[in-house]
Amino acid sequence: VIQLLLMWEDYSESEKNKKLKIKKILPHRDEEELYKNIILQANEQIWILGNTALRFLQDFANKEREDKKALLDAFSRNVKVRFLLPDPKHLATPDDRAKAGMAASKILELSKEYSSLFECRYYDHAPYHNMVMADNECLVGPIFPHISSKDSPAIYTDKSSIFVKPYLEYFKFEWKSAKP
């Protein structure tokens, strides 16, 4: 009976996760291969909500390296890409503001080269959330001041998850008032 109760508890917990459509809980976001595979599978849209986007651009929009071109390959499939970032003046550290400056030049380059597919906007407050959404795949997590985003946790789930819906609504809300 005790074993059955323990098994039932495990089953119940598993069913909760299935309802949330959680695929994986990441203790950190430094899983380049996972993100790369999600980007490579996208055929319609990719939305990025982040802090500076520099590491994302270095890992997936590097023309010089074949293994770091996933975002550029997405453009060749006519995938529409949106970046939503904070105005650099709201970033917590001088290092983050410097990273935002480095990312800005790459963002400008992508905006010119892929003007019909790529758009970046900036909102006017500190960042709180991080999201990578590619078609139906979604990774979400917090942004903590003074902690690198790659060292922060994330949840990998499905776009239709009730857990992700507020992130998507937040993205849409901020996008409307953000500046190009």
Sequence and secondary structure as in RCSB ss.txt:
>XXXX:A:sequence
VIQLLLMWEDYSESEKNKKLKIKKILPHRDEEELYKNIILQANEQIWILGNTALRFLQDFANKEREDKKALLDAF
SRNVKVRFLLPDPKHLATPDDRAKAGMAASKILELSKEYSSLFECRYYDHAPYHNMVMADNECLVGPIFPHISSK
DSPAIYTDKSSIFVKPYLEYFKFEWKSAKP
>XXXX:A:secstr
 HHHHHHHHHHHHHHHHHHHTEEEEESSS  HHHHHHHHHH SSEEEEE S  HHHHHHH  TT GGG HHHHHH
HTT EEEEEEE GGG SSHHHHHHHHHHHHHHHHHHHHTTTTEEEEEESS   EEEEEETTEEEEEE  TTS GG
GS EEEEETT TTTHHHHHHHHHHHHH B 
